Amino acid sequence: MFKNFLASITHNAISLVGTAIAVAMLVLMASLFGMELWGFEGGPYLGILTYLILPMIFVFGLILIPVGAVLYRRKLRRTPEGHDTPLLPVFDLNIKSTRRWMLVFLGATMLNIVIVAGATYKGVHVMESVEFCGLACHSVMEPEHTAHARSPHSRVACADCHIGPGADWFVKSKLDGAWQLVSVAFDLYPQPVPTPLHDLRPARETCEQCHWPTKFIGDKLKVVHHYEEDEQSTELTTALLLKVGGSNASGSHGIHWHVDPDVNIRYRSDETREEIYDVEFTHGDEDTVTYSDRKAPEEGGVWRSMDCVDCHNRPSHIYESPGPAIDKAIEAGQIDRSLPFVKRESLRVVDAEYESHEVARDEITAGLTGFYAENYPDVAAERPDDIAAAAGVLGDIYSVNVFPGMNVWWDTYPNHIGHEQSDGCFRCHRRSMRTEEREQISDDCENCHVLLAEDEENPDIMSVLRPE
């Protein structure tokens, strides 16, 4: 009977095709795996091909083998010679050759299970990698991948924040990703990709795997250097003492009071969370206090429990505004501040919309060199390298913050930390947010920080903070 089983596999085209597919995919997987071990860099597509696409085709080939065998035996049963052939094979283990072939068959089956299991494990690893998330759909995710690579979380995998631990959220994310794959394949995705993501799991299940409120206690000094748009690009200094705070045995204080375990804050906002209409505040067992903006719509909006990402909404995908980005470049010495009006002209040429990064670099270089050639010919003649270096840095600044192909401009993704790029704290902390008894949410700036110096030239406080 085992000979009949072998005949049913080898005497039909479907099983033979399945065998050929399985063997071919196995050889390809082994070859690509070997190339990877030898250090071949094939980008994200090599991992997708090796551990996702080829294993699926391999399994498909394996499935064809028994399918072809069953169809062959069914066809054989219709003939006079094979009418008594059973639909399923019968193995007599009393026969030595049958036992030997059964061991071969079981060994091949175990090998296939190991291959599929290994490919599945590596496939999961590939799907959780930064390269898969950021480079597989390059044109769509280029802005977020570029921002992530420059962020404080650049060594943290996308899945650690967007999915977090646990199989249930992994499966949910991959099911959601199926539609994303379709939208990319058929060019159905929005440009730019809308934020925030409304289906992220709570930040306390992701962010607080590494960050927790009791870790941040006390105040933090922040010094910001700003450069004026005058001829000397005058340096101004702002020094802040941020009341980061946190929670400890004596209770919570400072900015991180918002995430105290006894504090529960819910709010109603528009889809972007830029406009907040109502705030519900509950402290421990006390009654809930509701603050509302009278000008806000009475219906609609989205209710949400406040967590980390309502303020830290760009923890890994940070887009700078043109002014602060140029200030940092001047402070780092990448742009020579001694060039006349370099801050003003840098801001003029970079704060614009160009068709592409290549066009932006050309136009920025032409605009900056043209200004000095027309207004400061001596500087243009004596310092062409400094001007070219400044133009190159400005091109870099534009290329990591603006992405014309995805309609991502300077103000597309504002940061809610503070209130530089958006209303930030003032989305809630404003005078129009009141209870029915006219009690308002405090808008006192010193709840969050103490100003030690504000846009001052050589402030005295800096000699105290940083004595020579």
Secondary structure as GFF3:
##gff-version 3
##sequence-region A 1 468
A	DSSP	alpha_helix	2	10	.	.	.	ID=ss1
A	DSSP	alpha_helix	13	37	.	.	.	ID=ss2
A	DSSP	alpha_helix	44	48	.	.	.	ID=ss3
A	DSSP	pi_helix	49	53	.	.	.	ID=ss4
A	DSSP	alpha_helix	54	77	.	.	.	ID=ss5
A	DSSP	alpha_helix	96	127	.	.	.	ID=ss6
A	DSSP	alpha_helix	130	135	.	.	.	ID=ss7
A	DSSP	alpha_helix	138	149	.	.	.	ID=ss8
A	DSSP	alpha_helix	158	162	.	.	.	ID=ss9
A	DSSP	alpha_helix	167	185	.	.	.	ID=ss10
A	DSSP	three_ten_helix	203	205	.	.	.	ID=ss11
A	DSSP	three_ten_helix	207	209	.	.	.	ID=ss12
A	DSSP	three_ten_helix	213	215	.	.	.	ID=ss13
A	DSSP	beta_strand	220	227	.	.	.	ID=ss14
A	DSSP	beta_strand	235	242	.	.	.	ID=ss15
A	DSSP	beta_strand	246	248	.	.	.	ID=ss16
A	DSSP	beta_strand	251	253	.	.	.	ID=ss17
A	DSSP	three_ten_helix	255	259	.	.	.	ID=ss18
A	DSSP	beta_strand	263	269	.	.	.	ID=ss19
A	DSSP	beta_strand	276	283	.	.	.	ID=ss20
A	DSSP	beta_strand	289	293	.	.	.	ID=ss21
A	DSSP	beta_strand	302	305	.	.	.	ID=ss22
A	DSSP	three_ten_helix	308	310	.	.	.	ID=ss23
A	DSSP	alpha_helix	322	331	.	.	.	ID=ss24
A	DSSP	alpha_helix	342	350	.	.	.	ID=ss25
A	DSSP	alpha_helix	357	375	.	.	.	ID=ss26
A	DSSP	alpha_helix	377	382	.	.	.	ID=ss27
A	DSSP	alpha_helix	384	399	.	.	.	ID=ss28
A	DSSP	three_ten_helix	404	406	.	.	.	ID=ss29
A	DSSP	three_ten_helix	424	427	.	.	.	ID=ss30
A	DSSP	beta_strand	433	434	.	.	.	ID=ss31
A	DSSP	three_ten_helix	445	447	.	.	.	ID=ss32
A	DSSP	beta_strand	449	456	.	.	.	ID=ss33
A	DSSP	alpha_helix	460	465	.	.	.	ID=ss34
###
